[in-house]
């Protein structure tokens, strides 16, 4: 198992830690003080992470596209944009997710799927966003455990007619 730590990244990258066409298991990822861009991005990858900590991100804390991503436990603090975003057939499953301070807690778009088994989120503008932005995809899918869902946003959730949010 591998552990990765990224501290005080002032790089001008759009993605500070980016997995592309990758497969594997990671024990621990810790990303601190990302000034510009997204903290963790994974495209066309299949990854399992036991623990993920993001503390201060200029953009998204987690972004996944066209892959499968499994996280056992995650703490995301001060996400500049979305805490967790999945698009274009991306799939994210998270057993425990704690979010403190983000514009958007969860976003699924363009045939993406999110399964969050235990969500605790505070200081959020929008808890749930599910949408279709491209005609060649369906809407986004978000699955949540009703008994382990705690998120109060400042604004109403944004779910378009092509998308589904389901409480299990």
C-alpha positions in Angstrom: 0.0 0.0 0.0 1.2 3.5 -0.9 0.8 6.8 1.0 1.0 10.2 -0.7 1.4 13.6 1.0 1.2 16.9 -0.9 1.8 20.1 1.1 1.5 23.8 0.4 1.2 23.5 -3.4 1.5 26.9 -5.1 1.8 25.3 -8.5 -0.4 26.7 -11.2 -1.7 23.3 -12.2 -5.4 22.7 -12.9 -5.0 19.4 -11.0 -2.4 19.1 -8.2 -2.6 15.3 -7.8 -3.8 13.7 -11.0 -4.3 10.0 -11.8 -4.7 9.1 -15.5 -5.4 5.5 -16.7 -4.3 4.2 -13.3 -5.3 1.2 -11.2 -4.5 0.4 -7.6 -4.9 0.7 -3.9 -3.7 3.6 -1.8 -3.5 3.5 1.9 -3.4 7.2 2.7 -3.6 10.5 0.7 -3.1 13.8 2.4 -3.3 17.1 0.5 -2.8 20.4 2.3 -3.0 24.1 1.3 -3.6 23.8 -2.5 -3.7 27.4 -3.7 -4.8 27.0 -7.3 -6.8 24.2 -9.1 -8.3 21.0 -7.9 -6.7 18.9 -5.2 -7.3 15.3 -6.4 -8.4 14.4 -9.9 -8.7 10.9 -11.5 -9.6 10.2 -15.1 -10.1 6.8 -16.7 -8.8 5.2 -13.5 -9.9 2.5 -11.0 -8.7 3.4 -7.5 -9.4 2.4 -3.9 -8.2 4.8 -1.1 -8.4 3.8 2.5 -8.2 7.4 3.9 -8.2 10.8 2.1 -7.7 14.1 3.8 -7.9 17.4 1.9 -7.3 20.5 3.9 -7.8 23.7 1.8 -8.2 23.4 -1.9 -8.4 26.3 -4.4 -10.9 24.3 -6.6 -12.5 20.9 -6.2 -11.3 18.6 -3.5 -12.2 15.4 -5.5 -13.0 15.2 -9.2 -13.5 11.9 -11.1 -14.2 11.3 -14.8 -14.8 8.0 -16.6 -13.5 5.7 -13.9 -14.3 3.9 -10.6 -13.2 5.3 -7.3 -13.8 3.8 -3.8 -12.9 5.7 -0.6 -13.3 4.2 2.8 -13.0 7.4 4.8 -12.6 11.0 3.7 -12.3 14.4 5.4 -12.6 17.4 3.1 -12.0 20.9 4.6 -12.3 24.2 2.8 -13.0 23.2 -0.8 -12.9 26.2 -3.0 -15.6 24.8 -5.3 -17.0 21.2 -5.2 -16.1 18.8 -2.4 -16.9 15.7 -4.5 -17.6 15.9 -8.3 -18.1 13.0 -10.7 -18.7 13.3 -14.5 -18.8 11.5 -17.8 -19.6 8.0 -16.5 -17.4 8.4 -13.4 -18.4 6.4 -10.3 -17.5 7.3 -6.8 -18.4 5.2 -3.7 -17.5 6.6 -0.3 -18.2 4.8 3.0 -17.8 7.9 5.3 -17.5 11.5 4.0 -17.1 14.5 6.2 -17.1 17.9 4.5 -16.6 21.3 6.2 -16.9 24.4 4.0 -17.6 24.0 0.3 -19.7 25.7 -2.3 -21.1 22.3 -3.4 -21.0 19.1 -1.3 -21.8 16.6 -4.1 -22.1 16.9 -7.8 -22.9 14.2 -10.4 -23.2 15.0 -14.0 -23.3 13.3 -17.4 -24.1 9.7 -16.5 -21.9 9.8 -13.4 -22.9 8.0 -10.2 -22.2 8.9 -6.5 -22.9 6.5 -3.7 -22.3 8.0 -0.3 -23.1 5.7 2.6 -22.5 8.2 5.5 -22.4 12.0 4.8 -21.7 14.7 7.3 -21.5 18.2 5.7 -21.6 21.7 7.2 -20.9 25.2 5.9 -22.3 24.3 2.4 -24.0 26.4 -0.2 -25.6 23.5 -2.2 -25.7 20.0 -0.8 -26.7 18.1 -4.0 -26.3 19.0 -7.6 -27.2 16.4 -10.3 -27.4 17.4 -14.0 -26.9 16.6 -17.6 -24.7 19.1 -19.5 -24.0 17.0 -22.7 -26.6 15.5 -25.0 -24.6 12.3 -25.4 -24.9 11.4 -21.7 -27.8 10.9 -19.3 -28.1 12.9 -16.1 -26.3 12.4 -12.8 -27.2 9.8 -10.2 -26.7 10.3 -6.4 -27.5 7.6 -3.9 -27.5 8.3 -0.2 -28.3 6.6 3.0 -31.2 8.5 4.5 -30.3 7.5 8.1 -26.7 8.8 7.7 -27.3 11.9 5.7 -26.6 15.3 7.4 -26.2 18.3 5.1 -28.0 21.6 5.3 -27.2 24.0 2.4 -27.8 27.7 2.2 -29.7 27.1 -1.1 -32.1 24.6 -2.6 -30.5 21.4 -4.1 -30.2 21.6 -7.9 -31.5 18.4 -9.6 -32.5 18.6 -13.3 -35.2 16.5 -15.0 -32.6 14.0 -16.4 -31.0 13.2 -13.1 -31.9 11.2 -10.0 -31.3 11.5 -6.3 -32.3 8.4 -4.3 -32.3 7.9 -0.5 -31.8 4.2 0.3 
